[in-house]
Amino acid sequence: MRKSSSRGLKLTTVICAVIIMAVSAVLSNISVADDMEVKTAQSE
């Protein structure tokens, strides 16, 4: 019983970490796209 609950906790932690990494990656991609748009608008 204890082993399965501790394994479930680790699995939940891993899933949370993956979700956080995915969200931060999406946010950084959006900010990079915004920066590129600004640079192209300034260069024109």
N, C-alpha and C positions, 0 to 999 in steps of 0.2 A: 504494500500500500504506500509506504513512504517513498520507495524508489520511483514508483510511477508518478507520484505527485511532484517529486523533485525533477523528474524528466519533463513533465508537463510545464513546470516553471521555466526550465531552460529553453524549451521549445517556444514558449510565449515570449521570452526575452529575445530570442533570435528573430522571431517574426516581427516584434516591435522594432528591433534594430534595422531590419531590412526595410520596413515601411518608412522609418525615419530617413534612412539613406536615400530611398527612392524619392521621397518628398524634397529633400535638400537638393538632389540632383536635378529634379524638375525645376525647382526655384532658381538654381544657378543657371540652368539652360535659359530660362526666361530672362534673367538679368543680363546674360551674355547677348541674347538676341536684341534686347533693348539697347545695350551699348553699341552693337554693330549698327543698328538703325540710326542712332544718334551720330555715330562717326560718318556714316554714308551721307546723312543729311548735311553735316558740317562741311564735308569735302566738296559738295556740289556748289 
